[in-house]
Amino acid sequence: MASPWVKALGALVFAAIAAVGYLSWSAREPAPKVTFTALNGEKITSDSLRGKVVMVNFWATSCTTCVHEMPEMVQTYNKYKDQGLEFVAVAMSYDAPNYVLNYAQTRNLPFTVALDTSGQVAKSFGDVKLTPTTYVIDKQGNIIKRYVGEPEFAALHQLLEKALKAA
């Protein structure tokens, strides 16, 4: 019979494995059909992004991890944009639009920043509640990876390179 110590250790290992599985998830499922509303009012549909690799990053100005990862998100976008990467940073519904606009302007964010004032885009992506949450979508419009929390950028770059080279 296993000691309580072994049982506790086993439960802890199981919880850690479950957490890792939750934080980084891979699958091939169709991305939802949504319309993003950019800060400048432009409407961008998921259908209009078909044929490109797309990162959709749900974030908030009040999220310290989001703010911490944003410079690397900018570097990632700048590194791959000429190869066909699109990036949409979706501000959560609870984020004040003027805070989002100020953040995007003062940091010169080079990609599309969208407002999700109704929360409908987050709902369409599986009811996103935790930030940051980032989806990588392939050229065929399928979600190939979801990250909850800051991604490991070297692995993200490898995934992007593979997706960008794919037909």
C-alpha positions as CSV (number, residue, x, y, z in Angstrom):
1,M,0.0,0.0,0.0
2,A,1.3,3.4,-1.0
3,S,2.2,5.8,1.8
4,P,0.3,9.1,2.0
5,W,3.5,10.8,0.9
6,V,3.6,8.9,-2.3
7,K,-0.1,9.5,-2.9
8,A,0.4,13.2,-2.4
9,L,3.4,13.3,-4.7
10,G,1.5,11.4,-7.3
11,A,-1.4,13.9,-7.1
12,L,1.0,16.7,-7.4
13,V,2.7,15.2,-10.5
14,F,-0.8,14.6,-12.0
15,A,-1.8,18.3,-11.3
16,A,1.4,19.6,-12.8
17,I,0.9,17.5,-16.0
18,A,-2.7,18.7,-16.2
19,A,-1.6,22.3,-15.8
20,V,1.0,22.0,-18.6
21,G,-1.6,20.5,-20.8
22,Y,-3.9,23.4,-20.0
23,L,-1.4,26.0,-20.6
24,S,-0.2,24.9,-24.0
25,W,-2.7,23.0,-26.2
26,S,-2.4,21.8,-29.7
27,A,-5.1,20.8,-32.0
28,R,-6.5,21.3,-35.5
29,E,-9.9,22.7,-35.2
30,P,-11.4,25.5,-37.3
31,A,-11.0,29.0,-35.9
32,P,-14.3,30.7,-35.2
33,K,-15.7,33.1,-37.8
34,V,-15.4,36.5,-36.2
35,T,-15.1,40.2,-37.0
36,F,-12.4,42.1,-35.3
37,T,-12.9,45.9,-34.8
38,A,-9.6,47.7,-35.0
39,L,-8.9,50.8,-32.9
40,N,-9.3,52.9,-36.1
41,G,-12.8,51.4,-36.6
42,E,-11.7,49.0,-39.5
43,K,-13.6,45.7,-39.5
44,I,-11.4,42.6,-40.2
45,T,-13.1,39.3,-40.7
46,S,-11.5,36.0,-40.0
47,D,-12.3,35.0,-43.6
48,S,-10.2,38.0,-44.9
49,L,-7.2,36.5,-43.0
50,R,-7.5,33.1,-44.7
51,G,-4.3,32.2,-46.5
52,K,-2.1,33.8,-43.8
53,V,-0.8,32.5,-40.5
54,V,-2.5,34.5,-37.8
55,M,-1.8,35.1,-34.1
56,V,-4.8,36.2,-32.1
57,N,-3.7,37.5,-28.7
58,F,-6.3,38.2,-26.0
59,W,-4.8,40.7,-23.5
60,A,-5.5,43.7,-21.2
61,T,-3.6,46.7,-20.2
62,S,-4.2,45.7,-16.5
63,C,-2.6,42.3,-17.1
64,T,1.1,42.4,-16.0
65,T,2.0,39.2,-17.9
66,C,0.4,40.8,-21.1
67,V,2.4,44.0,-20.7
68,H,5.5,41.9,-20.0
69,E,5.2,39.8,-23.1
70,M,4.1,42.6,-25.5
71,P,7.7,43.7,-26.5
72,E,8.4,40.0,-27.5
73,M,5.1,39.8,-29.3
74,V,6.2,42.9,-31.3
75,Q,9.5,41.4,-32.1
76,T,7.8,38.1,-33.2
77,Y,5.5,40.0,-35.5
78,N,8.3,42.1,-36.9
79,K,10.4,39.0,-37.5
80,Y,7.7,37.2,-39.5
81,K,5.3,39.8,-40.9
82,D,7.1,39.8,-44.3
83,Q,6.6,36.0,-44.5
84,G,2.9,36.4,-44.2
85,L,2.2,36.6,-40.4
86,E,-0.8,38.6,-39.3
87,F,-1.3,39.5,-35.7
88,V,-4.4,40.8,-34.0
89,A,-4.2,41.9,-30.3
90,V,-7.7,41.7,-28.9
91,A,-8.3,43.9,-25.8
92,M,-10.7,42.3,-23.4
93,S,-14.1,43.7,-22.9
94,Y,-13.3,45.1,-19.4
95,D,-10.3,47.1,-20.7
96,A,-11.2,50.7,-21.1
97,P,-10.8,51.7,-24.8
98,N,-8.9,54.9,-24.0
99,Y,-6.4,52.8,-22.0
100,V,-6.0,50.4,-25.0
101,L,-5.6,53.3,-27.4
102,N,-3.0,55.0,-25.2
103,Y,-1.0,51.8,-24.7
104,A,-1.0,51.0,-28.5
105,Q,0.0,54.5,-29.4
106,T,2.7,55.0,-26.8
107,R,4.3,51.6,-27.6
108,N,3.8,52.0,-31.4
109,L,2.3,48.6,-31.7
110,P,2.9,47.6,-35.3
111,F,0.0,45.1,-35.6
112,T,-3.8,45.4,-35.5
113,V,-5.1,46.2,-32.1
114,A,-8.8,45.3,-31.7
115,L,-11.5,46.1,-29.1
116,D,-13.8,43.4,-28.0
117,T,-16.3,45.7,-26.2
118,S,-19.1,43.2,-26.1
119,G,-16.9,40.2,-25.3
120,Q,-18.3,38.3,-28.3
121,V,-14.9,37.6,-29.9
122,A,-13.5,36.2,-26.6
123,K,-16.7,34.0,-26.3
124,S,-16.2,32.8,-29.9
125,F,-12.7,31.6,-29.1
126,G,-14.0,29.3,-26.3
127,D,-15.0,32.0,-23.8
128,V,-11.5,33.3,-23.1
129,K,-11.3,34.6,-19.6
130,L,-7.6,34.4,-18.8
131,T,-5.0,36.8,-20.2
132,P,-2.8,36.5,-22.0
133,T,-4.3,33.8,-24.2
134,T,-2.8,33.5,-27.7
135,Y,-4.0,31.4,-30.6
136,V,-2.0,30.4,-33.7
137,I,-4.1,29.9,-36.8
138,D,-2.8,28.2,-39.9
139,K,-3.3,29.3,-43.5
140,Q,-6.4,27.1,-43.8
141,G,-8.1,28.8,-40.8
142,N,-7.4,26.1,-38.3
143,I,-6.2,26.7,-34.7
144,I,-2.9,24.9,-34.4
145,K,-1.9,26.1,-30.9
146,R,-3.3,27.9,-27.9
147,Y,-1.1,29.4,-25.2
148,V,-2.5,30.5,-21.9
149,G,0.1,32.7,-20.3
150,E,3.3,33.9,-21.9
151,P,4.5,31.5,-24.6
152,E,8.0,30.0,-24.7
153,F,9.1,32.2,-27.6
154,A,11.7,29.9,-29.2
155,A,9.1,27.2,-29.5
156,L,6.5,29.7,-30.8
157,H,9.0,30.8,-33.5
158,Q,9.6,27.2,-34.6
159,L,5.8,26.7,-34.9
160,L,5.4,29.9,-36.8
161,E,8.2,29.0,-39.2
162,K,6.7,25.6,-39.9
163,A,3.2,27.1,-40.4
164,L,4.5,29.9,-42.7
165,K,6.4,27.4,-44.9
166,A,3.4,25.1,-45.2
167,A,1.3,25.3,-48.4
